Amino acid sequence: MLNVSEKIISRATDLTNLLMLKYITMLEDLKVYEAEVESSDMSPEDKEATLSMINLLKNIVVKEIYSLAAEGLFTGTNTQEESVAL
């Protein structure tokens, strides 16, 4: 039987893995939005501004992913991180 600290660490790891999966899903969504903007009939200025915002969001999400990984709780199991190229 797990003691209390092991249960807390296990739960924190599970939550971190879930958060990592959410971040990866967010990156995938941002890539889709980027493709939609690039193929849209927006003005070049609007496209540039929108793509700039998308890239800013992607950079923030990637920083969060690396931050979670650096904390050492992320295990990389039971998620799809391995299939997504950052």
C-alpha positions as CSV (number, residue, x, y, z in Angstrom):
1,M,0.0,0.0,0.0
2,L,1.3,3.5,-0.9
3,N,2.0,5.9,1.9
4,V,0.7,9.4,1.7
5,S,3.7,11.1,0.1
6,E,3.8,8.4,-2.6
7,K,0.1,9.0,-3.3
8,I,0.7,12.7,-3.6
9,I,3.6,12.2,-6.0
10,S,1.6,9.7,-8.0
11,R,-1.3,12.1,-8.3
12,A,1.0,15.0,-9.2
13,T,2.6,12.9,-11.9
14,D,-0.8,12.0,-13.3
15,L,-1.9,15.6,-13.3
16,T,1.3,16.7,-15.0
17,N,0.9,14.0,-17.7
18,L,-2.6,15.2,-18.3
19,L,-1.5,18.8,-18.5
20,M,1.3,17.8,-20.9
21,L,-1.3,16.1,-23.1
22,K,-3.4,19.2,-23.1
23,Y,-0.4,21.3,-24.1
24,I,0.4,19.0,-27.0
25,T,-3.2,19.1,-28.1
26,M,-3.0,22.9,-28.0
27,L,0.1,22.8,-30.2
28,E,-1.6,20.6,-32.7
29,D,-4.6,22.9,-32.8
30,L,-2.4,25.9,-33.3
31,K,-0.7,24.2,-36.3
32,V,-4.2,23.6,-37.8
33,Y,-5.1,27.3,-37.3
34,E,-1.8,28.3,-38.8
35,A,-2.5,26.3,-42.0
36,E,-6.0,27.7,-42.2
37,V,-4.7,31.3,-41.9
38,E,-2.1,30.7,-44.5
39,S,-4.7,29.4,-47.0
40,S,-7.3,32.0,-46.2
41,D,-8.2,35.1,-48.2
42,M,-7.1,37.5,-45.5
43,S,-5.1,40.5,-46.3
44,P,-1.3,40.0,-46.1
45,E,-1.2,42.4,-43.1
46,D,-3.9,40.5,-41.3
47,K,-2.3,37.1,-42.1
48,E,1.1,38.3,-40.8
49,A,-0.5,39.6,-37.6
50,T,-2.5,36.5,-37.0
51,L,0.4,34.2,-37.8
52,S,2.6,36.2,-35.4
53,M,0.0,35.7,-32.6
54,I,-0.1,32.0,-33.3
55,N,3.7,31.7,-33.2
56,L,3.7,33.6,-29.9
57,L,1.2,31.2,-28.5
58,K,3.1,28.2,-29.8
59,N,6.3,29.5,-28.1
60,I,4.5,30.0,-24.8
61,V,3.1,26.4,-24.9
62,V,6.5,25.0,-25.8
63,K,8.1,26.8,-22.9
64,E,5.4,25.4,-20.6
65,I,6.1,21.9,-21.9
66,Y,9.8,22.3,-21.2
67,S,9.1,23.7,-17.8
68,L,6.9,20.7,-16.9
69,A,9.6,18.3,-18.2
70,A,12.3,20.1,-16.1
71,E,10.2,19.6,-12.9
72,G,10.8,15.9,-13.2
73,L,7.2,14.9,-12.7
74,F,6.4,14.2,-16.3
75,T,6.8,10.5,-17.1
76,G,5.9,10.4,-20.8
77,T,3.7,7.3,-20.3
78,N,0.1,6.9,-21.4
79,T,0.2,10.0,-23.6
80,Q,0.9,10.9,-27.2
81,E,4.0,13.1,-26.7
82,E,6.2,10.7,-28.6
83,S,4.2,11.1,-31.7
84,V,4.3,14.9,-31.8
85,A,7.4,16.7,-33.1
86,L,8.0,20.0,-31.4
